[in-house]
Amino acid sequence: MKGIIRDISFKALLKIMKFSKTHELFRPFYGGFGHILKFHRVIPAQQKGIRFNQDLEVTPEELENCIKFCLERNYDIISLDDLYIRLQKKNNKLPNNFVVFTFDDGYVDCYRHAYPILRKYHVPFSVNISPGLIECRSLVWWYLLEDLLLHHRSVILVNRQEKVVYNCRKKLEKCVVFRRLRKQILNAGKAEYHQLLDQLFQRYHVDATGQSVSLLMTWEQIREMARDPLVTIAAHTDQHLPLSRCPEGEVIEEISRSREQIEQAIGRPVEHFAYPYGHREAGSREFAIVKSLGFKTGITTRFGNIFPEHHQHLESLPSLYKIGNIGKAKFLDVLTSGAISALSYKMNKVITV
């Protein structure tokens, strides 16, 4: 319930700021000199129903409006390699502010719907791939869980021999249960994580592999995109695990293996990394590992803009993303102002821990 209230409060705050233009008071100090715009799925409006993963979804029209927003304001739309080069300069004496477009997980609608739009405007972008998802060694469980809750009035989960029945007859109840189960899954270690998912979906005879396959790109589609100079393929861990719950050795393996498998599949170096899940699922330990493995950049889900000071923190760069069911393009002027991140992080520009 707290998460739902947070999303409602966040949307209200965005509306107030946009109407009053108070966000513009923050821009000179917290707007930074660039932004990483993080996306996941790009879904036509008619395919969207009652969703608990709305923060992962935009329509093709919304994506196109985000691009137009950047072009109308004379942003340089650049690749991750160009971002790395700019941050090496250690100053903000550049002709224009910049923006980077990234897409997490490797959903097939990125190939079907986002890719044609991005090519239309000649926009460079990155696709952040988890090989374990592509190969179904791991599951896109957040969408499987969503469908499960939409089709049942209650669900049962057994964890550590404790059987819990979650009643979810109404939409609000389903949303609350989704958040509770999501938190429980993310708090599990690697072995328990897979056990929870297996017993949950097997109990309800969910074709977990088939449904995951239908959501994701194939290696052939990824290779096709990788051949395009506009596209950067980045690593996103192997099995899309919550890294903060894994021992250090497993974290290193998750990150290293993802890069190795992608490089083998596309035949070129993988030099950038994106952390999975929310901002609490990666911290100083994970940042140090990514840095030690030689990645040029590491993109977090910490909400914020890019400042010249980030040249010392290339392994923990913030990003801007959709929260709840807000229209990302509609509020992009507020999000890029830095007002939300300033209020969230006690007026700090660069978050290092």
Buried (B, 14 or more C-beta within 10 A) or exposed (E): EEBEEEBEEBBEBBBEBBEEEBBBBBBEEBBBBBBBBBBBBBBEEEEBEEBBBBBBBBBBEBBBBBBEBBEEEEBBBBBBBBBBEBBEEEEBEEEEBBBBBBBBBBBBBBBBBBBEBBEEEEBBBBBBBBBBBBBBEBBBBBBBBBEBBBEBEEBEBEBEEEEEEBEBEEEEBBBBBBBBBBEBBBBBBBEBBBBBBEEBBEEBEBEBEEBBBEBBBEBEBBBBBBEEEBBBBBBBBBBBBBBBBBEEEBBBBBBBBBBBBBBEBBEEEBBBBBBBBBBEBBBEEBBEBBBEBEBBBBBBBBBBBBBBBBBEBBBBBBBBBBBBEBBBBBBBBBBBBBBBBBEBBEEEBBBEE
